[in-house]
Amino acid sequence: MMPVIATVQRANHGSHFRAFGLRGVSELINPFIGIDHAWMSAPTFPAHPHTGFSAVSYLFLDSETGIENQDSVGNHNLIKPGGLHWMAAGRGVIHEEVPAEVGKTVHSLQIFVGLAAADRGREPYALGIEPQDVPVVHLPGARVRVPVGTFGAVSSPLKPPAEVIMLDIGLEAEAELVVPVAAGYAALVMPIFGTVAVDGQHFDRDDL
């Protein structure tokens, strides 16, 4: 099966938030609902509700600062560069995230993941993984961080309420990496910097 290319949409909110967002193709990326590749340097969104899905924040290692995260069920924590926070909203939660240091830029993925029907009415809860606890696999020309799921013989200690794998892959120029995809599953590739080729098709940051 040939890869399907979806073009992400630019989204700016004031002068402190810009993003490339993917929406409207959930049938191709189930259980993912949408993804924002974002840069934020000041509080942008007021506290807001989530219901029936998971809101996942992953900070890239090049973030200049972390995210202060808090919600209506009492969680208040710092998401550090390289760390991940997974909020399973269930029946509903009020959630807010702001840069830990105003004027410094958070570089992140905001990922929205559908919950199984049986989990949508449950009490909300949060999971997280600290940067130093994310497994890292080093291969010739490649570095693979595994914040969620497995890669080869390496598994993340995080146990989210969805059967997904998330890999943060860094490749040297001309390097190749084989990522097995089990039968019945789909793979989503989102370039963050540069251009990557998948099965002969080239993708850049505007593509997914």
PLY file of the C-alpha trace (Angstrom):
ply
format ascii 1.0
element vertex 208
property float x
property float y
property float z
element edge 207
property int vertex1
property int vertex2
end_header
0.00 0.00 0.00
1.41 3.40 -1.00
1.66 6.13 1.65
-1.09 8.75 1.77
0.16 12.35 2.10
-1.95 14.82 4.08
-1.05 18.52 4.16
-1.04 20.10 7.60
-2.58 23.53 8.14
-0.77 26.53 9.64
-2.43 27.95 12.76
-1.30 31.09 14.62
-2.83 32.47 17.82
-1.44 35.92 18.51
2.31 36.41 18.44
3.13 33.68 20.97
1.76 30.52 19.36
2.20 28.96 15.94
1.52 25.44 14.79
1.12 23.02 11.93
-2.15 21.19 12.61
-3.65 18.00 11.23
-7.43 17.67 11.34
-10.18 15.94 9.40
-8.41 12.67 8.53
-9.17 10.66 11.68
-10.36 7.71 9.59
-6.77 7.37 8.31
-5.03 7.75 11.65
-7.44 6.12 14.13
-7.24 6.24 17.16
-5.59 9.65 16.68
-8.05 12.52 16.28
-5.66 15.36 15.54
-2.08 16.54 15.99
-0.52 19.99 16.43
3.21 20.55 15.92
3.49 23.74 17.94
5.75 26.49 19.27
4.47 28.50 22.27
6.31 31.26 24.13
3.60 32.72 26.42
0.23 31.69 27.90
-2.10 31.35 24.91
-5.15 29.24 25.74
-7.20 29.71 28.92
-8.19 26.69 30.98
-10.43 24.59 28.74
-12.44 21.34 28.92
-11.59 17.95 27.42
-14.09 15.10 27.32
-14.01 11.58 25.89
-10.44 11.49 24.59
-6.82 11.79 25.70
-4.78 14.99 25.37
-1.08 14.17 25.07
1.78 16.69 25.31
5.26 15.68 24.17
8.08 18.23 24.44
10.99 18.01 22.05
14.48 18.07 23.50
15.20 21.46 21.88
12.46 23.21 23.90
13.90 26.24 25.67
11.63 25.68 28.66
9.07 23.25 30.02
5.29 23.43 30.40
3.46 24.12 33.64
0.51 21.73 33.52
-2.52 21.76 35.81
-6.04 20.38 35.75
-9.30 20.20 37.69
-8.51 16.84 39.31
-5.54 18.24 41.21
-2.56 17.52 38.97
0.04 20.30 38.85
3.37 19.39 37.35
6.20 20.54 35.12
6.54 18.78 31.76
10.25 19.01 30.95
11.87 19.00 27.48
11.95 15.38 26.37
9.07 14.41 28.67
5.48 13.44 27.95
2.17 14.04 29.76
-0.93 11.95 28.95
-4.30 13.19 30.22
-7.11 10.67 29.75
-10.06 13.04 30.00
-12.77 10.40 30.39
-16.03 12.02 31.50
-14.40 15.45 31.56
-11.58 17.57 32.91
-10.53 21.23 32.82
-6.96 21.50 31.60
-4.38 24.27 31.20
-0.78 24.33 29.99
1.53 27.37 29.86
5.27 27.83 29.28
7.21 27.58 32.53
9.23 30.69 31.57
7.52 33.44 29.58
9.57 34.49 26.56
11.20 31.10 26.14
9.77 28.77 23.52
8.18 25.39 24.09
8.49 23.13 21.04
5.99 20.32 21.28
3.46 17.95 19.84
-0.12 18.19 21.09
-1.75 14.87 20.23
-5.41 13.99 20.67
-6.16 10.28 21.00
-9.62 8.72 21.05
-10.66 6.63 24.04
-12.48 3.32 23.79
-16.22 3.64 24.38
-15.92 1.93 27.77
-13.36 4.54 28.92
-15.18 7.71 27.84
-17.35 7.87 30.96
-14.61 7.08 33.47
-12.95 9.46 35.90
-10.13 11.45 34.28
-6.55 10.63 35.17
-3.05 11.57 34.08
0.11 9.65 33.24
3.57 10.97 32.53
7.13 10.04 31.77
10.20 12.09 32.71
12.85 12.76 30.03
15.46 10.57 31.73
13.02 7.64 31.82
12.32 7.62 28.07
14.18 4.64 26.54
16.61 5.51 23.75
17.80 3.17 21.00
21.00 4.04 19.13
21.51 2.54 15.68
23.91 3.42 12.85
22.87 6.91 11.74
19.77 6.93 13.93
18.59 7.73 17.43
15.13 6.57 18.50
13.42 7.79 21.68
10.48 5.62 22.77
8.14 7.70 24.99
5.16 5.43 24.26
5.02 1.79 23.15
7.87 -0.37 21.94
10.67 -0.39 19.39
12.53 -3.63 18.91
13.26 -5.10 22.33
12.81 -1.73 24.10
9.55 -0.69 25.76
8.43 2.53 27.43
7.33 2.15 31.07
4.25 4.30 30.29
1.02 2.30 30.00
-1.56 4.53 28.27
-5.24 3.67 27.67
-4.67 3.20 23.91
-2.59 0.70 21.99
-0.27 3.14 20.25
3.45 3.59 19.66
5.17 6.96 19.52
8.78 7.25 18.35
10.90 10.41 18.26
13.43 9.58 15.53
16.56 11.50 14.63
18.36 10.52 11.42
21.71 11.57 10.06
21.87 12.62 6.40
21.21 9.67 4.04
20.58 7.31 6.97
17.87 4.67 6.75
15.73 3.13 9.47
13.37 0.17 9.30
10.28 0.53 11.52
8.17 -2.65 11.43
4.38 -2.15 11.26
2.26 -5.10 12.36
-0.53 -6.37 10.12
-3.74 -4.44 10.69
-1.92 -1.35 11.99
-1.09 1.97 10.33
2.00 4.16 10.62
1.92 7.96 10.76
5.11 9.87 9.88
5.39 13.58 10.77
8.62 15.32 9.71
9.76 17.92 12.25
12.96 19.11 10.57
14.17 18.43 7.05
12.82 15.91 4.56
12.27 12.18 4.92
11.54 9.50 2.32
9.04 6.71 3.07
8.76 3.93 0.49
10.16 6.28 -2.15
7.86 9.20 -1.40
9.37 12.35 0.09
7.76 14.28 2.95
8.70 17.61 4.52
7.37 19.59 7.47
4.19 20.62 5.64
3.26 17.00 5.01
2.13 14.10 7.11
0 1
1 2
2 3
3 4
4 5
5 6
6 7
7 8
8 9
9 10
10 11
11 12
12 13
13 14
14 15
15 16
16 17
17 18
18 19
19 20
20 21
21 22
22 23
23 24
24 25
25 26
26 27
27 28
28 29
29 30
30 31
31 32
32 33
33 34
34 35
35 36
36 37
37 38
38 39
39 40
40 41
41 42
42 43
43 44
44 45
45 46
46 47
47 48
48 49
49 50
50 51
51 52
52 53
53 54
54 55
55 56
56 57
57 58
58 59
59 60
60 61
61 62
62 63
63 64
64 65
65 66
66 67
67 68
68 69
69 70
70 71
71 72
72 73
73 74
74 75
75 76
76 77
77 78
78 79
79 80
80 81
81 82
82 83
83 84
84 85
85 86
86 87
87 88
88 89
89 90
90 91
91 92
92 93
93 94
94 95
95 96
96 97
97 98
98 99
99 100
100 101
101 102
102 103
103 104
104 105
105 106
106 107
107 108
108 109
109 110
110 111
111 112
112 113
113 114
114 115
115 116
116 117
117 118
118 119
119 120
120 121
121 122
122 123
123 124
124 125
125 126
126 127
127 128
128 129
129 130
130 131
131 132
132 133
133 134
134 135
135 136
136 137
137 138
138 139
139 140
140 141
141 142
142 143
143 144
144 145
145 146
146 147
147 148
148 149
149 150
150 151
151 152
152 153
153 154
154 155
155 156
156 157
157 158
158 159
159 160
160 161
161 162
162 163
163 164
164 165
165 166
166 167
167 168
168 169
169 170
170 171
171 172
172 173
173 174
174 175
175 176
176 177
177 178
178 179
179 180
180 181
181 182
182 183
183 184
184 185
185 186
186 187
187 188
188 189
189 190
190 191
191 192
192 193
193 194
194 195
195 196
196 197
197 198
198 199
199 200
200 201
201 202
202 203
203 204
204 205
205 206
206 207
